[in-house]
Amino acid sequence: MLHTASRIIVRLPEPLRDGRGDVITMNAASLGDIIAKLDLADDRDELFNFAVNGDLVLHGEKDVALKDGDEVEIVVAFAGG
């Protein structure tokens, strides 16, 4: 199924801001688009988790479709013990 890019609000953790604010807006059809645009593909599994509209995405991040106005929060992953 073909998805068209939607306007998405993305909340960035400190390590990803790189001169940007803590909230940016971008066009994306899926979390995979955001991962690619922010160049997170290599680091994704170890460093970052994603929440869409407050719901944590646990599996298949790249395939999660987004719609206009969705809010994505990128959270630095951490291990506990």
PDB file of N, CA, C and O in Angstrom:
ATOM      1  N   MET A   1       0.839  -1.170   0.000  1.00  0.00           N
ATOM      2  CA  MET A   1       0.000   0.000   0.000  1.00  0.00           C
ATOM      3  C   MET A   1       0.892   1.243   0.000  1.00  0.00           C
ATOM      4  O   MET A   1       1.842   1.338   0.776  1.00  0.00           O
ATOM      5  N   LEU A   2       0.578   2.173  -0.862  1.00  0.00           N
ATOM      6  CA  LEU A   2       1.374   3.383  -0.992  1.00  0.00           C
ATOM      7  C   LEU A   2       0.899   4.415   0.018  1.00  0.00           C
ATOM      8  O   LEU A   2      -0.293   4.711   0.096  1.00  0.00           O
ATOM      9  N   HIS A   3       1.825   4.959   0.785  1.00  0.00           N
ATOM     10  CA  HIS A   3       1.510   5.990   1.764  1.00  0.00           C
ATOM     11  C   HIS A   3       2.055   7.312   1.272  1.00  0.00           C
ATOM     12  O   HIS A   3       3.174   7.380   0.764  1.00  0.00           O
ATOM     13  N   THR A   4       1.264   8.364   1.422  1.00  0.00           N
ATOM     14  CA  THR A   4       1.781   9.688   1.093  1.00  0.00           C
ATOM     15  C   THR A   4       2.298  10.322   2.367  1.00  0.00           C
ATOM     16  O   THR A   4       1.800  10.043   3.458  1.00  0.00           O
ATOM     17  N   ALA A   5       3.290  11.168   2.225  1.00  0.00           N
ATOM     18  CA  ALA A   5       3.911  11.792   3.386  1.00  0.00           C
ATOM     19  C   ALA A   5       2.928  12.734   4.066  1.00  0.00           C
ATOM     20  O   ALA A   5       2.182  13.459   3.407  1.00  0.00           O
ATOM     21  N   SER A   6       2.939  12.710   5.376  1.00  0.00           N
ATOM     22  CA  SER A   6       2.094  13.562   6.193  1.00  0.00           C
ATOM     23  C   SER A   6       2.971  14.466   7.043  1.00  0.00           C
ATOM     24  O   SER A   6       4.150  14.182   7.253  1.00  0.00           O
ATOM     25  N   ARG A   7       2.399  15.543   7.523  1.00  0.00           N
ATOM     26  CA  ARG A   7       3.129  16.476   8.392  1.00  0.00           C
ATOM     27  C   ARG A   7       3.132  15.895   9.803  1.00  0.00           C
ATOM     28  O   ARG A   7       2.075  15.725  10.410  1.00  0.00           O
ATOM     29  N   ILE A   8       4.314  15.591  10.324  1.00  0.00           N
ATOM     30  CA  ILE A   8       4.476  14.902  11.601  1.00  0.00           C
ATOM     31  C   ILE A   8       5.280  15.769  12.560  1.00  0.00           C
ATOM     32  O   ILE A   8       6.261  16.400  12.165  1.00  0.00           O
ATOM     33  N   ILE A   9       4.864  15.798  13.813  1.00  0.00           N
ATOM     34  CA  ILE A   9       5.608  16.489  14.868  1.00  0.00           C
ATOM     35  C   ILE A   9       6.521  15.456  15.521  1.00  0.00           C
ATOM     36  O   ILE A   9       6.065  14.388  15.931  1.00  0.00           O
ATOM     37  N   VAL A  10       7.811  15.775  15.617  1.00  0.00           N
ATOM     38  CA  VAL A  10       8.794  14.839  16.180  1.00  0.00           C
ATOM     39  C   VAL A  10       9.476  15.504  17.370  1.00  0.00           C
ATOM     40  O   VAL A  10      10.040  16.591  17.249  1.00  0.00           O
ATOM     41  N   ARG A  11       9.417  14.839  18.516  1.00  0.00           N
ATOM     42  CA  ARG A  11      10.106  15.312  19.722  1.00  0.00           C
ATOM     43  C   ARG A  11      11.441  14.589  19.810  1.00  0.00           C
ATOM     44  O   ARG A  11      11.502  13.360  19.838  1.00  0.00           O
ATOM     45  N   LEU A  12      12.507  15.377  19.852  1.00  0.00           N
ATOM     46  CA  LEU A  12      13.863  14.818  19.824  1.00  0.00           C
ATOM     47  C   LEU A  12      14.516  14.821  21.200  1.00  0.00           C
ATOM     48  O   LEU A  12      14.393  15.798  21.939  1.00  0.00           O
ATOM     49  N   PRO A  13      15.209  13.742  21.554  1.00  0.00           N
ATOM     50  CA  PRO A  13      16.003  13.761  22.783  1.00  0.00           C
ATOM     51  C   PRO A  13      17.268  14.583  22.540  1.00  0.00           C
ATOM     52  O   PRO A  13      17.641  14.824  21.391  1.00  0.00           O
ATOM     53  N   GLU A  14      17.902  14.996  23.572  1.00  0.00           N
ATOM     54  CA  GLU A  14      19.109  15.837  23.479  1.00  0.00           C
ATOM     55  C   GLU A  14      20.153  15.317  22.484  1.00  0.00           C
ATOM     56  O   GLU A  14      20.662  16.109  21.692  1.00  0.00           O
ATOM     57  N   PRO A  15      20.499  14.009  22.488  1.00  0.00           N
ATOM     58  CA  PRO A  15      21.558  13.544  21.582  1.00  0.00           C
ATOM     59  C   PRO A  15      21.246  13.722  20.089  1.00  0.00           C
ATOM     60  O   PRO A  15      22.162  13.711  19.267  1.00  0.00           O
ATOM     61  N   LEU A  16      19.976  13.886  19.733  1.00  0.00           N
ATOM     62  CA  LEU A  16      19.606  14.000  18.321  1.00  0.00           C
ATOM     63  C   LEU A  16      19.328  15.427  17.875  1.00  0.00           C
ATOM     64  O   LEU A  16      19.045  15.647  16.698  1.00  0.00           O
ATOM     65  N   ARG A  17      19.396  16.385  18.754  1.00  0.00           N
ATOM     66  CA  ARG A  17      19.009  17.756  18.397  1.00  0.00           C
ATOM     67  C   ARG A  17      19.965  18.394  17.411  1.00  0.00           C
ATOM     68  O   ARG A  17      19.512  19.034  16.462  1.00  0.00           O
ATOM     69  N   ASP A  18      21.249  18.251  17.590  1.00  0.00           N
ATOM     70  CA  ASP A  18      22.237  18.723  16.619  1.00  0.00           C
ATOM     71  C   ASP A  18      21.908  20.118  16.081  1.00  0.00           C
ATOM     72  O   ASP A  18      21.849  20.336  14.871  1.00  0.00           O
ATOM     73  N   GLY A  19      21.699  21.043  16.996  1.00  0.00           N
ATOM     74  CA  GLY A  19      21.400  22.415  16.607  1.00  0.00           C
ATOM     75  C   GLY A  19      19.924  22.686  16.356  1.00  0.00           C
ATOM     76  O   GLY A  19      19.535  23.831  16.124  1.00  0.00           O
ATOM     77  N   ARG A  20      19.104  21.649  16.399  1.00  0.00           N
ATOM     78  CA  ARG A  20      17.657  21.811  16.227  1.00  0.00           C
ATOM     79  C   ARG A  20      17.014  21.957  17.598  1.00  0.00           C
ATOM     80  O   ARG A  20      17.644  21.688  18.621  1.00  0.00           O
ATOM     81  N   GLY A  21      15.787  22.375  17.612  1.00  0.00           N
ATOM     82  CA  GLY A  21      15.047  22.452  18.864  1.00  0.00           C
ATOM     83  C   GLY A  21      14.634  21.070  19.334  1.00  0.00           C
ATOM     84  O   GLY A  21      14.952  20.062  18.703  1.00  0.00           O
ATOM     85  N   ASP A  22      13.923  21.037  20.451  1.00  0.00           N
ATOM     86  CA  ASP A  22      13.482  19.741  20.965  1.00  0.00           C
ATOM     87  C   ASP A  22      12.269  19.211  20.217  1.00  0.00           C
ATOM     88  O   ASP A  22      11.925  18.038  20.357  1.00  0.00           O
ATOM     89  N   VAL A  23      11.610  20.059  19.419  1.00  0.00           N
ATOM     90  CA  VAL A  23      10.467  19.635  18.609  1.00  0.00           C
ATOM     91  C   VAL A  23      10.682  20.132  17.189  1.00  0.00           C
ATOM     92  O   VAL A  23      10.947  21.314  16.966  1.00  0.00           O
ATOM     93  N   ILE A  24      10.566  19.215  16.230  1.00  0.00           N
ATOM     94  CA  ILE A  24      10.654  19.590  14.823  1.00  0.00           C
ATOM     95  C   ILE A  24       9.420  19.053  14.095  1.00  0.00           C
ATOM     96  O   ILE A  24       8.724  18.171  14.598  1.00  0.00           O
ATOM     97  N   THR A  25       9.167  19.584  12.935  1.00  0.00           N
ATOM     98  CA  THR A  25       8.080  19.095  12.089  1.00  0.00           C
ATOM     99  C   THR A  25       8.697  18.620  10.784  1.00  0.00           C
ATOM    100  O   THR A  25       9.560  19.287  10.213  1.00  0.00           O
ATOM    101  N   MET A  26       8.245  17.457  10.315  1.00  0.00           N
ATOM    102  CA  MET A  26       8.761  16.936   9.047  1.00  0.00           C
ATOM    103  C   MET A  26       7.670  16.180   8.318  1.00  0.00           C
ATOM    104  O   MET A  26       6.658  15.801   8.908  1.00  0.00           O
ATOM    105  N   ASN A  27       7.884  15.964   7.033  1.00  0.00           N
ATOM    106  CA  ASN A  27       6.986  15.142   6.242  1.00  0.00           C
ATOM    107  C   ASN A  27       7.470  13.707   6.309  1.00  0.00           C
ATOM    108  O   ASN A  27       8.642  13.432   6.053  1.00  0.00           O
ATOM    109  N   ALA A  28       6.574  12.788   6.652  1.00  0.00           N
ATOM    110  CA  ALA A  28       6.927  11.373   6.743  1.00  0.00           C
ATOM    111  C   ALA A  28       5.661  10.540   6.609  1.00  0.00           C
ATOM    112  O   ALA A  28       4.600  10.922   7.102  1.00  0.00           O
ATOM    113  N   ALA A  29       5.782   9.408   5.943  1.00  0.00           N
ATOM    114  CA  ALA A  29       4.655   8.490   5.800  1.00  0.00           C
ATOM    115  C   ALA A  29       4.719   7.359   6.824  1.00  0.00           C
ATOM    116  O   ALA A  29       3.722   6.685   7.082  1.00  0.00           O
ATOM    117  N   SER A  30       5.911   7.159   7.408  1.00  0.00           N
ATOM    118  CA  SER A  30       6.096   6.055   8.352  1.00  0.00           C
ATOM    119  C   SER A  30       7.228   6.388   9.313  1.00  0.00           C
ATOM    120  O   SER A  30       7.986   7.335   9.102  1.00  0.00           O
ATOM    121  N   LEU A  31       7.327   5.594  10.369  1.00  0.00           N
ATOM    122  CA  LEU A  31       8.480   5.752  11.254  1.00  0.00           C
ATOM    123  C   LEU A  31       9.767   5.459  10.500  1.00  0.00           C
ATOM    124  O   LEU A  31      10.811   6.036  10.805  1.00  0.00           O
ATOM    125  N   GLY A  32       9.701   4.572   9.523  1.00  0.00           N
ATOM    126  CA  GLY A  32      10.876   4.286   8.703  1.00  0.00           C
ATOM    127  C   GLY A  32      11.404   5.535   8.014  1.00  0.00           C
ATOM    128  O   GLY A  32      12.616   5.714   7.889  1.00  0.00           O
ATOM    129  N   ASP A  33      10.492   6.407   7.562  1.00  0.00           N
ATOM    130  CA  ASP A  33      10.915   7.671   6.946  1.00  0.00           C
ATOM    131  C   ASP A  33      11.669   8.545   7.949  1.00  0.00           C
ATOM    132  O   ASP A  33      12.699   9.133   7.622  1.00  0.00           O
ATOM    133  N   ILE A  34      11.147   8.622   9.166  1.00  0.00           N
ATOM    134  CA  ILE A  34      11.790   9.436  10.203  1.00  0.00           C
ATOM    135  C   ILE A  34      13.161   8.858  10.554  1.00  0.00           C
ATOM    136  O   ILE A  34      14.138   9.594  10.692  1.00  0.00           O
ATOM    137  N   ILE A  35      13.221   7.539  10.695  1.00  0.00           N
ATOM    138  CA  ILE A  35      14.492   6.876  10.989  1.00  0.00           C
ATOM    139  C   ILE A  35      15.518   7.191   9.909  1.00  0.00           C
ATOM    140  O   ILE A  35      16.676   7.470  10.217  1.00  0.00           O
ATOM    141  N   ALA A  36      15.104   7.150   8.643  1.00  0.00           N
ATOM    142  CA  ALA A  36      16.016   7.439   7.532  1.00  0.00           C
ATOM    143  C   ALA A  36      16.420   8.910   7.515  1.00  0.00           C
ATOM    144  O   ALA A  36      17.599   9.225   7.350  1.00  0.00           O
ATOM    145  N   LYS A  37      15.458   9.811   7.684  1.00  0.00           N
ATOM    146  CA  LYS A  37      15.757  11.243   7.617  1.00  0.00           C
ATOM    147  C   LYS A  37      16.681  11.699   8.739  1.00  0.00           C
ATOM    148  O   LYS A  37      17.477  12.620   8.559  1.00  0.00           O
ATOM    149  N   LEU A  38      16.575  11.056   9.890  1.00  0.00           N
ATOM    150  CA  LEU A  38      17.436  11.410  11.021  1.00  0.00           C
ATOM    151  C   LEU A  38      18.682  10.530  11.084  1.00  0.00           C
ATOM    152  O   LEU A  38      19.480  10.639  12.016  1.00  0.00           O
ATOM    153  N   ASP A  39      18.844   9.661  10.093  1.00  0.00           N
ATOM    154  CA  ASP A  39      20.007   8.785   9.986  1.00  0.00           C
ATOM    155  C   ASP A  39      20.191   7.923  11.238  1.00  0.00           C
ATOM    156  O   ASP A  39      21.282   7.854  11.804  1.00  0.00           O
ATOM    157  N   LEU A  40      19.109   7.273  11.655  1.00  0.00           N
ATOM    158  CA  LEU A  40      19.133   6.447  12.866  1.00  0.00           C
ATOM    159  C   LEU A  40      19.191   4.956  12.571  1.00  0.00           C
ATOM    160  O   LEU A  40      19.237   4.154  13.504  1.00  0.00           O
ATOM    161  N   ALA A  41      19.189   4.563  11.312  1.00  0.00           N
ATOM    162  CA  ALA A  41      19.075   3.153  10.967  1.00  0.00           C
ATOM    163  C   ALA A  41      20.104   2.278  11.661  1.00  0.00           C
ATOM    164  O   ALA A  41      19.764   1.202  12.152  1.00  0.00           O
ATOM    165  N   ASP A  42      21.344   2.716  11.711  1.00  0.00           N
ATOM    166  CA  ASP A  42      22.387   1.891  12.311  1.00  0.00           C
ATOM    167  C   ASP A  42      22.306   1.843  13.832  1.00  0.00           C
ATOM    168  O   ASP A  42      22.711   0.856  14.446  1.00  0.00           O
ATOM    169  N   ASP A  43      21.782   2.909  14.444  1.00  0.00           N
ATOM    170  CA  ASP A  43      21.741   3.004  15.901  1.00  0.00           C
ATOM    171  C   ASP A  43      20.412   2.568  16.509  1.00  0.00           C
ATOM    172  O   ASP A  43      20.342   2.347  17.718  1.00  0.00           O
ATOM    173  N   ARG A  44      19.391   2.442  15.731  1.00  0.00           N
ATOM    174  CA  ARG A  44      18.028   2.270  16.211  1.00  0.00           C
ATOM    175  C   ARG A  44      17.869   1.198  17.281  1.00  0.00           C
ATOM    176  O   ARG A  44      17.347   1.480  18.359  1.00  0.00           O
ATOM    177  N   ASP A  45      18.302  -0.003  17.010  1.00  0.00           N
ATOM    178  CA  ASP A  45      18.002  -1.108  17.916  1.00  0.00           C
ATOM    179  C   ASP A  45      18.610  -0.933  19.302  1.00  0.00           C
ATOM    180  O   ASP A  45      18.063  -1.433  20.285  1.00  0.00           O
ATOM    181  N   GLU A  46      19.715  -0.242  19.388  1.00  0.00           N
ATOM    182  CA  GLU A  46      20.390  -0.144  20.662  1.00  0.00           C
ATOM    183  C   GLU A  46      20.121   1.151  21.410  1.00  0.00           C
ATOM    184  O   GLU A  46      20.167   1.173  22.640  1.00  0.00           O
ATOM    185  N   LEU A  47      19.844   2.226  20.692  1.00  0.00           N
ATOM    186  CA  LEU A  47      19.840   3.526  21.342  1.00  0.00           C
ATOM    187  C   LEU A  47      18.485   4.214  21.484  1.00  0.00           C
ATOM    188  O   LEU A  47      18.307   5.017  22.400  1.00  0.00           O
ATOM    189  N   PHE A  48      17.529   3.925  20.608  1.00  0.00           N
ATOM    190  CA  PHE A  48      16.298   4.710  20.601  1.00  0.00           C
ATOM    191  C   PHE A  48      15.044   3.860  20.553  1.00  0.00           C
ATOM    192  O   PHE A  48      15.015   2.801  19.925  1.00  0.00           O
ATOM    193  N   ASN A  49      14.002   4.343  21.232  1.00  0.00           N
ATOM    194  CA  ASN A  49      12.661   3.786  21.158  1.00  0.00           C
ATOM    195  C   ASN A  49      11.753   4.878  20.616  1.00  0.00           C
ATOM    196  O   ASN A  49      12.109   6.056  20.632  1.00  0.00           O
ATOM    197  N   PHE A  50      10.582   4.482  20.137  1.00  0.00           N
ATOM    198  CA  PHE A  50       9.648   5.429  19.546  1.00  0.00           C
ATOM    199  C   PHE A  50       8.271   5.290  20.170  1.00  0.00           C
ATOM    200  O   PHE A  50       7.829   4.188  20.495  1.00  0.00           O
ATOM    201  N   ALA A  51       7.603   6.419  20.331  1.00  0.00           N
ATOM    202  CA  ALA A  51       6.209   6.436  20.757  1.00  0.00           C
ATOM    203  C   ALA A  51       5.446   7.281  19.743  1.00  0.00           C
ATOM    204  O   ALA A  51       5.899   8.360  19.362  1.00  0.00           O
ATOM    205  N   VAL A  52       4.285   6.787  19.306  1.00  0.00           N
ATOM    206  CA  VAL A  52       3.432   7.525  18.379  1.00  0.00           C
ATOM    207  C   VAL A  52       2.158   7.876  19.127  1.00  0.00           C
ATOM    208  O   VAL A  52       1.420   6.999  19.576  1.00  0.00           O
ATOM    209  N   ASN A  53       1.914   9.173  19.253  1.00  0.00           N
ATOM    210  CA  ASN A  53       0.747   9.669  19.988  1.00  0.00           C
ATOM    211  C   ASN A  53       0.665   9.059  21.393  1.00  0.00           C
ATOM    212  O   ASN A  53      -0.416   8.739  21.886  1.00  0.00           O
ATOM    213  N   GLY A  54       1.831   8.908  22.018  1.00  0.00           N
ATOM    214  CA  GLY A  54       1.892   8.414  23.386  1.00  0.00           C
ATOM    215  C   GLY A  54       1.946   6.911  23.533  1.00  0.00           C
ATOM    216  O   GLY A  54       2.109   6.410  24.646  1.00  0.00           O
ATOM    217  N   ASP A  55       1.813   6.166  22.426  1.00  0.00           N
ATOM    218  CA  ASP A  55       1.845   4.708  22.489  1.00  0.00           C
ATOM    219  C   ASP A  55       3.226   4.205  22.072  1.00  0.00           C
ATOM    220  O   ASP A  55       3.672   4.453  20.951  1.00  0.00           O
ATOM    221  N   LEU A  56       3.897   3.500  22.978  1.00  0.00           N
ATOM    222  CA  LEU A  56       5.233   2.971  22.700  1.00  0.00           C
ATOM    223  C   LEU A  56       5.155   1.917  21.607  1.00  0.00           C
ATOM    224  O   LEU A  56       4.299   1.033  21.655  1.00  0.00           O
ATOM    225  N   VAL A  57       6.035   2.004  20.632  1.00  0.00           N
ATOM    226  CA  VAL A  57       6.117   1.024  19.549  1.00  0.00           C
ATOM    227  C   VAL A  57       7.217   0.040  19.919  1.00  0.00           C
ATOM    228  O   VAL A  57       8.380   0.419  20.060  1.00  0.00           O
ATOM    229  N   LEU A  58       6.843  -1.225  20.075  1.00  0.00           N
ATOM    230  CA  LEU A  58       7.794  -2.219  20.544  1.00  0.00           C
ATOM    231  C   LEU A  58       8.436  -3.022  19.425  1.00  0.00           C
ATOM    232  O   LEU A  58       9.571  -3.477  19.567  1.00  0.00           O
ATOM    233  N   HIS A  59       7.730  -3.202  18.314  1.00  0.00           N
ATOM    234  CA  HIS A  59       8.251  -4.020  17.211  1.00  0.00           C
ATOM    235  C   HIS A  59       7.829  -3.423  15.880  1.00  0.00           C
ATOM    236  O   HIS A  59       6.796  -2.760  15.789  1.00  0.00           O
ATOM    237  N   GLY A  60       8.624  -3.657  14.853  1.00  0.00           N
ATOM    238  CA  GLY A  60       8.272  -3.256  13.499  1.00  0.00           C
ATOM    239  C   GLY A  60       8.193  -1.758  13.288  1.00  0.00           C
ATOM    240  O   GLY A  60       7.342  -1.273  12.542  1.00  0.00           O
ATOM    241  N   GLU A  61       9.073  -1.031  13.939  1.00  0.00           N
ATOM    242  CA  GLU A  61       9.031   0.428  13.890  1.00  0.00           C
ATOM    243  C   GLU A  61       8.990   0.973  12.473  1.00  0.00           C
ATOM    244  O   GLU A  61       8.200   1.869  12.176  1.00  0.00           O
ATOM    245  N   LYS A  62       9.826   0.447  11.602  1.00  0.00           N
ATOM    246  CA  LYS A  62       9.944   0.997  10.254  1.00  0.00           C
ATOM    247  C   LYS A  62       8.655   0.894   9.460  1.00  0.00           C
ATOM    248  O   LYS A  62       8.452   1.652   8.512  1.00  0.00           O
ATOM    249  N   ASP A  63       7.774  -0.039   9.834  1.00  0.00           N
ATOM    250  CA  ASP A  63       6.536  -0.250   9.085  1.00  0.00           C
ATOM    251  C   ASP A  63       5.333   0.498   9.658  1.00  0.00           C
ATOM    252  O   ASP A  63       4.238   0.411   9.102  1.00  0.00           O
ATOM    253  N   VAL A  64       5.512   1.222  10.744  1.00  0.00           N
ATOM    254  CA  VAL A  64       4.389   1.921  11.364  1.00  0.00           C
ATOM    255  C   VAL A  64       4.023   3.135  10.513  1.00  0.00           C
ATOM    256  O   VAL A  64       4.815   4.066  10.365  1.00  0.00           O
ATOM    257  N   ALA A  65       2.811   3.111   9.957  1.00  0.00           N
ATOM    258  CA  ALA A  65       2.327   4.213   9.125  1.00  0.00           C
ATOM    259  C   ALA A  65       1.934   5.394  10.002  1.00  0.00           C
ATOM    260  O   ALA A  65       1.461   5.222  11.125  1.00  0.00           O
ATOM    261  N   LEU A  66       2.135   6.587   9.475  1.00  0.00           N
ATOM    262  CA  LEU A  66       1.803   7.817  10.195  1.00  0.00           C
ATOM    263  C   LEU A  66       0.770   8.600   9.408  1.00  0.00           C
ATOM    264  O   LEU A  66       0.688   8.490   8.185  1.00  0.00           O
ATOM    265  N   LYS A  67      -0.017   9.389  10.121  1.00  0.00           N
ATOM    266  CA  LYS A  67      -1.000  10.244   9.461  1.00  0.00           C
ATOM    267  C   LYS A  67      -0.792  11.684   9.886  1.00  0.00           C
ATOM    268  O   LYS A  67      -0.158  11.958  10.905  1.00  0.00           O
ATOM    269  N   ASP A  68      -1.325  12.589   9.106  1.00  0.00           N
ATOM    270  CA  ASP A  68      -1.164  14.013   9.351  1.00  0.00           C
ATOM    271  C   ASP A  68      -1.469  14.364  10.807  1.00  0.00           C
ATOM    272  O   ASP A  68      -2.510  13.985  11.343  1.00  0.00           O
ATOM    273  N   GLY A  69      -0.552  15.089  11.432  1.00  0.00           N
ATOM    274  CA  GLY A  69      -0.755  15.538  12.799  1.00  0.00           C
ATOM    275  C   GLY A  69      -0.278  14.590  13.873  1.00  0.00           C
ATOM    276  O   GLY A  69      -0.327  14.930  15.056  1.00  0.00           O
ATOM    277  N   ASP A  70       0.189  13.393  13.492  1.00  0.00           N
ATOM    278  CA  ASP A  70       0.713  12.464  14.495  1.00  0.00           C
ATOM    279  C   ASP A  70       1.912  13.089  15.197  1.00  0.00           C
ATOM    280  O   ASP A  70       2.641  13.894  14.618  1.00  0.00           O
ATOM    281  N   GLU A  71       2.101  12.700  16.458  1.00  0.00           N
ATOM    282  CA  GLU A  71       3.260  13.131  17.228  1.00  0.00           C
ATOM    283  C   GLU A  71       4.121  11.916  17.539  1.00  0.00           C
ATOM    284  O   GLU A  71       3.649  10.921  18.089  1.00  0.00           O
ATOM    285  N   VAL A  72       5.383  12.019  17.176  1.00  0.00           N
ATOM    286  CA  VAL A  72       6.340  10.949  17.427  1.00  0.00           C
ATOM    287  C   VAL A  72       7.344  11.448  18.447  1.00  0.00           C
ATOM    288  O   VAL A  72       7.913  12.529  18.297  1.00  0.00           O
ATOM    289  N   GLU A  73       7.554  10.661  19.474  1.00  0.00           N
ATOM    290  CA  GLU A  73       8.585  10.988  20.452  1.00  0.00           C
ATOM    291  C   GLU A  73       9.677   9.942  20.351  1.00  0.00           C
ATOM    292  O   GLU A  73       9.412   8.741  20.398  1.00  0.00           O
ATOM    293  N   ILE A  74      10.904  10.408  20.211  1.00  0.00           N
ATOM    294  CA  ILE A  74      12.053   9.507  20.174  1.00  0.00           C
ATOM    295  C   ILE A  74      12.681   9.549  21.555  1.00  0.00           C
ATOM    296  O   ILE A  74      13.035  10.612  22.065  1.00  0.00           O
ATOM    297  N   VAL A  75      12.810   8.374  22.148  1.00  0.00           N
ATOM    298  CA  VAL A  75      13.276   8.267  23.521  1.00  0.00           C
ATOM    299  C   VAL A  75      14.578   7.486  23.546  1.00  0.00           C
ATOM    300  O   VAL A  75      14.695   6.444  22.901  1.00  0.00           O
ATOM    301  N   VAL A  76      15.551   7.983  24.285  1.00  0.00           N
ATOM    302  CA  VAL A  76      16.806   7.268  24.453  1.00  0.00           C
ATOM    303  C   VAL A  76      16.530   6.010  25.270  1.00  0.00           C
ATOM    304  O   VAL A  76      15.979   6.078  26.369  1.00  0.00           O
ATOM    305  N   ALA A  77      16.919   4.868  24.720  1.00  0.00           N
ATOM    306  CA  ALA A  77      16.716   3.588  25.402  1.00  0.00           C
ATOM    307  C   ALA A  77      17.728   3.462  26.531  1.00  0.00           C
ATOM    308  O   ALA A  77      18.846   3.971  26.443  1.00  0.00           O
ATOM    309  N   PHE A  78      17.327   2.790  27.571  1.00  0.00           N
ATOM    310  CA  PHE A  78      18.250   2.539  28.674  1.00  0.00           C
ATOM    311  C   PHE A  78      17.973   1.167  29.250  1.00  0.00           C
ATOM    312  O   PHE A  78      16.860   0.651  29.148  1.00  0.00           O
ATOM    313  N   ALA A  79      18.970   0.591  29.842  1.00  0.00           N
ATOM    314  CA  ALA A  79      18.829  -0.734  30.459  1.00  0.00           C
ATOM    315  C   ALA A  79      18.777  -0.548  31.970  1.00  0.00           C
ATOM    316  O   ALA A  79      19.453   0.308  32.540  1.00  0.00           O
ATOM    317  N   GLY A  80      17.972  -1.357  32.579  1.00  0.00           N
ATOM    318  CA  GLY A  80      17.882  -1.296  34.036  1.00  0.00           C
ATOM    319  C   GLY A  80      18.310  -2.615  34.625  1.00  0.00           C
ATOM    320  O   GLY A  80      18.498  -3.600  33.910  1.00  0.00           O
ATOM    321  N   GLY A  81      18.458  -2.629  35.903  1.00  0.00           N
ATOM    322  CA  GLY A  81      18.857  -3.887  36.499  1.00  0.00           C
ATOM    323  C   GLY A  81      18.698  -3.883  37.981  1.00  0.00           C
ATOM    324  O   GLY A  81      18.995  -4.882  38.636  1.00  0.00           O
TER     325      GLY A  81
END
